[in-house]
Amino acid sequence: MSTLSRRSFLATGAVAASGSLWSGLAQGAEDAAKFKLGLVTYNVPKDWDLPTILKVCQEVGIAAVECRTTHKHGVECSLTAQQRKDVKKQFADAGVVFWGCGSVCEFHSADPAVVKKNIEDCKAFAQLVHDIGGTGVKVRPNGVPKGADEQKTFEQIGAALRECGKAADEAGVEIWVEVHGAITQLPKNMKAIMEACGHKKVGVTWNSNGTDITNKSVAAGFELLKPYIKSCHINDLTNDAKGAYPYRELFKLLRGSGYDRYTLCEVGTAYDVEKGTAFLKGYKKLWEELVKG
């Protein structure tokens, strides 16, 4: 039987140790969050103009903005071609990503004319997002009409989304369906809507709703919607410590799924610029802590 020399033994041990260290580093890199913090203009900066929003994002270190319609930023379908170029340049100069538009387009109405108008509005937003260089249009269901059959409503929403998805595909953007509205916000029902749609350019915006939670965990709902998650809204991060919403778990699930986009702050309180900047700095600090797990 041959024996290892002391030098060979040490060399072998060093290789094994370095291999173990590399494996650990690789695992750590794999576990690191690939997503960044973004901001929805609903509602912290809803009264700020676009230059102010971008200036604050630069100061705080917020990577992306979703411009919710009707707010002071003015990123709306009424913009001219030149104005769209100007908005695109403002984002580029600031080094902030224009993530997309947060529309209020919804497709659950019992009136076909209302559904059709919302589809056309969504198509207009898709063109706007394309022109400014964004990624998607946020839409939503807002429940099920009183007395309507739930499954038929899900199928109606899905069919409308499929039409929107085709327009988005042509424009080179996506449609993000906010997990929103009584009944429709339940993960199993949103999954049914996604299955009824079946278009590659249509996914969901995880919305951090209380109805995501089962036995103090969002894992079951996340698993149902994981294949469709293209964007993510987060709200009051102090809810994690309060036991009201498990953000630490959500971020771990996002890390594990390889999600590499944005988690966007969507808090329902409007602030002036000074207080809003201070709030967002504190928000980012807590976000960074929770993301680490």
N, C-alpha and C positions, 0 to 999 in steps of 0.2 A: 504494500500500500504506500503510495507516495504521500509525502507531507508537504504542506505549504511552508515556504520560507517566511521569516518574520516580515521581510519587505513585501512579499507577495500578499501576505495576509493583510497588511496595512493598506496596500494599494486596493485590494479587493474591497476592504471595509470602506475606504474613501469613496469608491465608485458607488457602492450600495447607499452610503449616506447621502451622496450628492443626488443619486436617483430618487431617494426618498424625499429630499428637500425639493427637488424639481417637481415631483409629483404633488407635494403639498402646495407649492406655488401655483402650479397649473390648476389645482382644485380651487385655490383661492381666487384665481383669475376667472375661473368658470362661474364661481358663485357670486362674483361682483355684479352689482346692478349695471345693466346696460342702458337703462332708461334715465331720463333727466326730468327736472322740474320745469313745468310750464305754467301758464296762467290763462284762465278764461276771463273775459271781461265782465262776466256775471259773477259777482257784483262789486268786488273790491275797487276796480278802476273804471266803473261804468260811466263816471262823470269826467274822466280824463280824456284829453284829445290824444291822438296817436303819437305825436312827438313826446308827450309826457309819459305815456305808457312805455315807449321804447327806452326813454332815458332811465326810468325807474328799473326796468328789467336789466339794463346794463349795470346799474349801480348794485342791484341785489344779486345778480347772477342767475337770472331766470332765462331759460334757453329758448322758449317758444311761446307764442300767443295764439289763442283761438278767439277770434273777434265775434262775439255774440251780437246778432243783429239788433238794431234800434239804439245802440249805445253811442256815446259822444265821439268815439273813434272815427265814425263816418265811413267805415269800410262796408259799403253797401252796393247792391246791384245797380244803383243809379249812377255810379261813377262812370265817367267817360273813359275812353281808351287811354288818353294822356294821364288822367288822374290815376288810373290803375298802374301805369308805369311809374308814376311818382310814388305811390304807396309801396310798390315792389322795391324801389330804390331806397326808400326810408328804412325798410326792414333790413335790406342788404347792408346799408351803411352802418346800421346799429349793431350788426352781427347777431340779430335775433331772428329766429325762424318764424315765418308766417305759417302756422300749422294749418289753419283753415278757417272756415266760417261756421259759427254756431247759429244755424237757422232755427225757425220754429215750424218748419214744414212737418206736417203730420197727415196720416193717411187712414185714420180709423173712422172717419165720419160716415154716417149712414147716407149722406147725400153724395152721389157720384160726381156732381159738379164741383163740390168742395174738394174732393179728393183729386180731381183733375187739375184744379187750380194749384193745389199744393205740389203736384208733380211738376207742373210748369215752373213754379217758383224755385223748386229744387234744381231744375235744369239750369236756371239762370244763375243760381249760386255756384253750380259746378263750373260754369264758364268763368265767373268772377274769380274763383279760387285758382283755376288754370292760369288766368291772365296775370295774377299776382305771384304765381309760383308756389302756391300752397299744395297741401296734400289731400284734404278732404272737406266734405260738408257734413256737419252734424245735423241730423233730423231726429224725429222722435214719434212714438205713439203717445197719446195722452189718455190712455184708458180704452174702455170698450163702451160704445153707446148703450144707454139704458135699454134693456130688453133685447139687445142683440145677441146672437149666438157667438160665443167666444171663439170657437174654432174657425167659423166662417170669417170673423173679423180678422183673425190672425192671417188667414189665407188672403184676404183682401189687402191687408197691409203688405204682405209679402209680394203680391203681384204688383202693387204700386212701386215698391222698392226695386223690383226687378227692372221696371221701366227706368227708374232713376239710375240704377246701376249701369244700364246700357249707355245712358247719356254721359255718366261719369267716366265710363271706359273710353268713350270717344274723346272726352276732354282730357284724359290722362290723369284723372283724380279718383277719389274714393267716396263712398257714402258711409257715414258712421251713424248707426241707429242707437240713440241714447236709451239705456235701460231705464225707462221712465213711464210714469202713469199707473194709476190703480189697475191692478190685474196684469197689465202688460209688463210691469217692472219685475214680476216674478221671473227668476232665471229660466224656469222650465217653459214659461210662456214665451219669453224672448227667444229661446231656442226654437220653439215651434214656428215663430215668425221667420227666423233665419232659414229654417228648413223649407218653409213655403216660398221664400225668395229664391234661394239657390243661385245667387250671382256672385262671382268671384270678387267683384269690386265693392260688395256690400258687407259690412261687418258691424260690430257693436262698439259703442263707447260704454265701458264699465262705469257705473255712476255712483258707486259707494252708497247704496241705499240700505236702510235698516232691514229691508226684506231680503237682502242677500244672506242674512245670518241664520244659521241653523245650529243649535247647541253651541252658541258663542263662536262659531267658526263660519268663514265664507268659503271654505274649501269645496263643499259640494256644489254650490252655485257656480263657483269659478270653473270647476271641472266641466260643467255643462256648457259654459260659454267660451272656454279657453280657445277653441279653434277659430272663434269669430272676433276676438278682441283686437281692435285696430287703434283704439284710443282709450284714455282712462281719465275720468274726473275724480278728484278727491276733494273732500271738504274740510271740516274741522278736525285737524289732526290730534287735538287734545282728547278727542273721543276714544283714542286708544287707551290712554291711562285711566279714563273714566269707565272703561269696559263697555262703552256704547258702540264702538266699531273697531274691529281688530286690524288696524292699519299695518302693524308689524307683520302680521300673518299675510295680509294682502301683498305687501311688497316682497315677501319671501316667495309667494306663489308666482308673482310676476318675474322675479329673478329666475326661478326654476323653469319657467316656460320660455325663457330667452327673450322676453319682451324688451324691445330696444327702442321704444318711441318716447312718449312723454306721459307723465302723470301731472294733470293740470289742476291747479288750485281753483276751485269754484266755491267760494264762500259767500253767503248771502248778505253780507254787510258791506255797504259802500263807505269809503273813507275819503277824506281829503288827501292831497298828495303827501304831506308830511307824515300824517298818521298811517297812511297806507304803506308808505315806504318802510316805516318802522315795523308795521305788522308783517309785511312780506319778508323782512330780514329775520324776524323771529320764526316765521313759518318755515323758511328754508332751513334754519338751524334744526328745528324739530324734525323736518322731513329727512335731513341727512342722518339724524340719530336713528329714526325708525327704519330707514332703508338698510342700515347696517345689520338689523335683525337683533 
